[in-house]
Amino acid sequence: MEAIWLYQFRLIVIGDSTVGKSCLIRRFTEGRFPQVSDPTVGVDFFSRLVEIEPGKRIKLQIWDTAGQERFRSITRAYYRNSVGGLLLFDITNRRSFQNVHEWLEETKVHVQPYQIVFVLVGHKCDLDTQRQVTRHEAEKVAAGYGMKYIETSARDAINVEKAFTDLTREIYELVKRGEITIQEGWEGVKSGFVPNVVHSSEEVVKSDRRCLC
Amino acid sequence: MSPPMHGGGAGGEQRRDFRSRESNFLLEAEAPLDAELRGNRRLRGGGGQWRPARDGQHWHRTWPPLGRGIGQPEGCGETMASDGARRQFWKRSSHRLPGSIQHVYGAQHPPFDPLVHGTLIKTVPKTPTTPVKPKRVSTFQEFESNTSDAWDVGEDDDELLAMAAESLNTEVVMETANQVIQNHSRRCQEQPRLPEGHVCGDSEQAEHFCDLPLGTGSDGRLVKSVSESHTSHPADILSDAAPLQRSQSLPYASTAPLAYGSDEKNALGPPALTEREAYRLEKFRQLLAGPNTDLEELRKLSWSGIPKQVRPITWKLLSGYLPANVDRREGTLRRKQKEYFAFIEQYYDSRNDEAHQDTYRQIHIDIPRMSPETLILQPKVTEIFERILFIWAIRHPASGYVQGINDLVTPFFVVFICEHIEEEVENVDVSCVPEEVLRNIEADSYWCLSKLLDGIQDNYTFAQPGIQMKVRMLEELVGRIDEQVHRHLDQHEVKYLQFAFRWMNNLLMREMPLRCTVRLWDTYQSEPEGFSHFHLYVCAAFLVRWRKEILEEKDFQELLIFLQNLPTAHWGNEEVSVLLAEAYRLKFAFADAPNHYKK
């Protein structure tokens, strides 16, 4: 059916309306920038396989959420089963940056008892001349929340791959270290469908680490 | 899952292949000129692009006609109006219209057209006739057994032919037919002939039109396939459409085209009407002429589709915006227009106020993202949409503006503007439309949108309870009508809310081409609670329509991606009619017996 993957991670992409969530995801999953993008209503689903190390593939299932407030009752149901998230703002729209805090609060309430590993994404970085949020202040905010910060452009395909793969690696490291574990009844992380391969590779990784210690 | 990538224009060879593969379809579904045009359009996105490009062209691709063309119905009309026999026939067979059992047949195959079959009877050797069965049914079992054969085109047609033979004044039939034929013949002469040896449905079809009166077609069926041009042939749908759908999976989530069908307006002038269409159009004109339009009759007639020539006025009547009394209509329109523009005077300047700026900002950024872009992006159109949505939103604070409502303006605007333009809606330069006309269209669109939203406002209030409830009802309904599909979704942990939320929030507009939405709304406006209650049955029929594909998908991801990208880009009247017939059947089966299949 498809290539073998070690893990499946569910990610969620959130942020204000029209910051470019759907376009970023489509650039990542379909490799191009859609000319027209209807406002997302409710939640859309996307998927892609990423290779984080040679031979080590992770299947990403990505929930694209509607930014408009009215859909919050629908979209918040998806936080709980997500292990990672991209929190987007538009660098040309200061307000979308100011709302980052609200978005984090919103997720915190609804993700219990789990946690989401977030990356803060300053999107539309191709529009640098219209920038309303400096890289420096965005980095400061991200650091305050313990998140990484990255600037992307779906139109010019800048850092799109990196945003997703960095987040995937980060989660993968946490899984390897046992800080995130696969749990019954939680969809955030699932093990690949060739169990012994997964286990053996995990063991190899673990033993490596022990040796280093 | 590898979605088709953007393909450039297709070459001539590809074009021919495409045509020949679908020639049968063209032959049956299109008027000649129209077909040729569409044949060309089909090809622009021939490589498998289903997403609109900036040029807005790709949408045209494989869509069958939305509306039929304009003919010369006046001549036929007078004849029919003066013909008592036919009117009587119509009355006697009114139980075939919506709201009755027979309508299930009528919805799939447009109601029987005595004119067409009458002609047929006179021109081909008499076919063996079967006695007309009594139509009264009393039990569900009877209903089921009486309608289960409705899907069989052949037998019913024979029966209908027999009925026609008995009921029609043949003189009038011939007279009317001759007029239509003259029109067609003129068309045929005017129409540039295609090169010899070019195998395509269009020229063949043109010939059949000309041949019709003489009955030279050795096969009577041929005539039928021409005349019932938007009749779907179940066999064809199954054999042709199914493989197409598999290969045409749409690459994007919300990719279902909204762009307007290329045939709604024929760029080269009015295409020919079939006899059946002419007859139906005349029926509409009679009803609309007044002095008091019988709205119940109008609903029955509109259920199976409204001719585009009378769609604007019919929609306004069905929505309750326009009064049934002809003399009051003009005044009402003037008054409502004044009222709407008074709202704008009163409220529109407040769009940048603290209280409303969020609403306005959201509307303002959503509209340019809509399709068909070439229309929406024209500044005048953008402004009209902004005003309509903003006024509606602040006058309905319980819901306010919710994304998805913007989509619901488009069908009204497009249907109403088509009355005033010659070209296709995508190509129209709105600045050429007189200001006063645009103002009317704007006000009409606003009021019709308001009427629509009145019936579904709880879809858009806090926490969207209307949608939550309908999705739950859909789930329950599908559980009863197709347990296998229901279990399959459940087994793979696909939740109905994950795919059906959008079906409710945008009334399936993201799942089908705009042309289909327009046709769907003909029926929704003819049904009591069409946009809320009946829509639920349409959604159920829509889901089960894909049962084969659904059952083939064996994991969550593939299922959800399929359900969010249903391959409907080529859909037209035929598919919508089948869907509506099935929805009607479901409604009939469940509305009065909600526990019928409950375990």
Boltz contact constraints between the chains, C-beta under 6 A:
constraints:
  - contact:
      token1: [A, 18]
      token2: [B, 365]
      max_distance: 6.0
  - contact:
      token1: [A, 35]
      token2: [B, 53]
      max_distance: 6.0
  - contact:
      token1: [A, 35]
      token2: [B, 54]
      max_distance: 6.0
  - contact:
      token1: [A, 36]
      token2: [B, 52]
      max_distance: 6.0
  - contact:
      token1: [A, 37]
      token2: [B, 369]
      max_distance: 6.0
  - contact:
      token1: [A, 38]
      token2: [B, 254]
      max_distance: 6.0
  - contact:
      token1: [A, 38]
      token2: [B, 369]
      max_distance: 6.0
  - contact:
      token1: [A, 39]
      token2: [B, 366]
      max_distance: 6.0
  - contact:
      token1: [A, 39]
      token2: [B, 403]
      max_distance: 6.0
  - contact:
      token1: [A, 41]
      token2: [B, 403]
      max_distance: 6.0
  - contact:
      token1: [A, 41]
      token2: [B, 404]
      max_distance: 6.0
  - contact:
      token1: [A, 41]
      token2: [B, 502]
      max_distance: 6.0
  - contact:
      token1: [A, 41]
      token2: [B, 505]
      max_distance: 6.0
  - contact:
      token1: [A, 42]
      token2: [B, 501]
      max_distance: 6.0
  - contact:
      token1: [A, 42]
      token2: [B, 502]
      max_distance: 6.0
  - contact:
      token1: [A, 44]
      token2: [B, 253]
      max_distance: 6.0
  - contact:
      token1: [A, 45]
      token2: [B, 560]
      max_distance: 6.0
  - contact:
      token1: [A, 47]
      token2: [B, 557]
      max_distance: 6.0
  - contact:
      token1: [A, 68]
      token2: [B, 403]
      max_distance: 6.0
  - contact:
      token1: [A, 70]
      token2: [B, 402]
      max_distance: 6.0
  - contact:
      token1: [A, 73]
      token2: [B, 463]
      max_distance: 6.0
  - contact:
      token1: [A, 74]
      token2: [B, 501]
      max_distance: 6.0
